[in-house]
């Protein structure tokens, strides 16, 4: 999981020797003991106690000491520095009560990890809960409610290439397609096993989708209708285990929603299907030279423009960002331009816009929603929690999505930026789906006009003809 | 028209306007079109979205449900495509078809007939314009069907075979085709039930309707009123036959 590589600079070689490689902690998944402490594993890693981290997370062992305090010259096999209290070599002590009379300890390990093992790293927490809709009132994934566990679908062999629930063309085993939504609920005609062709694995009900035009299966992923919270008028903020370090001692603070993740956002995925996704708006400083964009590290920004950017720490926050003004952006870009040399033009990316200084030194913002812009938000698909069929989009009819007020097309996604924007900007979901609603609206208007004009002339003709026939004698 | 008919034009009380071929094509056309309109309504109502009407599931179920409507709609579309292609070949290969096609081509006289007729409606002219075999509004009906078929079959094909359409005509997206298909269908339905039906069934000279589409025959009185130049032409051809 972590070890020295050929690309590491020489100064890291000694550190790796002290910390040791970071092996994969099998107990992270296969440990069935509730006392298995993954948070402790993370804390051990923070302290560079790599070779001790897995042991430290076990309920029957305790690791004290901090490898990060050890100098590069420390020999972990020889020890030393015992009289220096600032230097704390890692030490393992075992809980003797955990061992039986024969000196053995019971390893509570399972082949199939329980779902709560997965939750430590794969949880999502809703931040915006108002009124009666609170997180504890929401239902768990329907598969789990019905007795399945995560690894019933997300399987792997000894190679531990865990299937993700979507068809992965890179996976060597074609059989894995049967572990997708379609594979279990519809069947895979191309699968090798007869049972896989039939579908219905693990008792999965057969999906018939009566009356649904087949185009939906080409345009939408299964998760678009079946996963995540029922879409509301706007995408809400969430936190995730891996980004926000939920559950880690000292790292998870309820008051810190940054980085902001919006979900669900119905956007085009890499396979071209509209998929519910989580989304982050990038905000960073960079140098732009031709097609190449080089991100500038926060340390360099602090060194170059620290005085400019830190002056507003006591100012009012934009949501929970430390707000940044356009004046600060201008000054920072100017400083970066002076410092950057030939690295390119300095830019600031935030809220979907690219801030630059023009030749006259004036700040300009370029907004490019083509989908190829470096300022475009980063998205990744979400697949859980899966709602029951009776709660899928479309259960109320086509108007769940095909309506002028449907969240699917017209739900709002806030444009997240540390730059204070008044009024607060947002974009509609359809902008993330490659739709061209104005084109369709204009086509609709054109035809409406055509109908009105054509029928007006025809009806006028009819009236004129009627009038002559009924009230005047034709010659 | 046969030689014997031409010689007796002056005494003839009914004329054969449309032969069996034409009538069968017309029957197949209107059967498929009306089926398409009826089955298209629930499909259109379920669209939702800007510019469209929302309706409840009960209304859609009253039409038999979306799935059944779609299947019948596609069968009727196949029939429409078949009769359109047949008519195209008929108009090119058959001598009679070519003659009818030429008669249906727009002419300068049609433009003058339009203005003449509107002036007649407003009392600015005392007499109606005199029409040949096809009046300008019959030609409008014919070419409107051409226009409608091209658009409806084209966009319908995109909706029926979206993957193939994406490869062949990527600029015509599914959504755009759907928008054009639905809107043109409204125009076609209105033109059919309001304009065409008035002209052939509901106008006072023909009310409650004509069976011309069935037996293909038109009375002398109708010929004199609606196609006097055609009658004149037939009479001239009849005299020419007699002389020859």
Contacts between the chains, C-beta under 8 A, distances in Angstrom:
chain1	res1	chain2	res2	distance
A	210	B	65	7.9
A	210	B	67	6.2
A	211	B	65	6.0
A	211	B	66	3.9
A	211	B	67	4.9
A	213	B	66	7.7
A	213	B	70	7.3
A	215	B	159	7.8
A	215	B	162	5.8
A	215	B	174	6.2
A	218	B	162	6.6
A	218	B	163	7.1
A	219	B	174	7.6
A	397	B	46	7.2
A	397	B	56	7.4
A	397	B	57	4.9
A	397	B	60	7.8
A	398	B	46	4.5
A	398	B	47	6.9
A	398	B	48	5.4
A	399	B	48	4.6
A	399	B	54	5.6
A	401	B	48	7.6
A	402	B	46	7.5
A	402	B	47	5.8
A	402	B	48	3.2
A	402	B	49	4.9
A	402	B	52	7.9
A	403	B	48	4.6
A	403	B	49	6.8
A	403	B	54	6.4
A	404	B	48	7.8
A	404	B	49	6.7
A	404	B	50	5.2
A	406	B	48	7.6
A	409	B	49	7.8
A	435	B	175	7.1
A	436	B	173	7.8
A	436	B	175	7.7
A	436	B	176	7.9
A	437	B	50	7.2
A	439	B	176	6.7
A	440	B	50	7.5
A	440	B	175	6.0
A	440	B	176	6.5
A	440	B	179	4.7
A	441	B	50	5.7
A	441	B	51	6.8
A	443	B	176	6.6
A	443	B	179	5.0
A	443	B	180	6.2
A	443	B	183	7.1
A	444	B	50	7.0
A	444	B	51	4.0
A	444	B	179	5.9
A	444	B	183	6.2
A	445	B	51	7.8
A	447	B	180	7.4
A	447	B	183	3.4
A	447	B	184	6.8
A	447	B	186	7.5
A	447	B	187	6.8
A	448	B	51	7.4
A	448	B	183	7.4
A	450	B	187	6.5
A	451	B	183	7.5
A	451	B	186	6.2
A	451	B	187	5.0
A	451	B	190	6.7
A	454	B	187	6.6
A	454	B	191	7.2
A	455	B	187	7.9
A	455	B	190	5.5
A	455	B	191	7.6
A	455	B	194	6.8
A	455	B	195	7.9
A	458	B	191	7.0
A	458	B	194	6.7
A	458	B	195	4.5
A	459	B	194	6.9
A	461	B	117	7.8
A	461	B	118	7.6
A	461	B	121	7.7
A	461	B	137	7.3
A	461	B	195	8.0
A	462	B	194	7.5
A	462	B	195	7.2
A	462	B	198	5.1
A	462	B	203	8.0
A	464	B	117	7.7
A	464	B	118	6.5
A	464	B	121	2.9
A	464	B	122	7.1
A	465	B	121	6.7
A	465	B	198	8.0
A	465	B	203	6.3
A	466	B	203	7.3
A	466	B	204	7.1
A	467	B	121	6.4
A	468	B	120	6.5
A	468	B	121	5.7
A	468	B	128	7.8
A	469	B	203	6.8
A	469	B	204	4.7
A	469	B	205	6.6
A	470	B	204	6.2
A	472	B	123	7.4
A	474	B	127	7.6
A	474	B	128	6.0
A	475	B	126	5.9
A	475	B	127	4.9
A	475	B	128	7.9
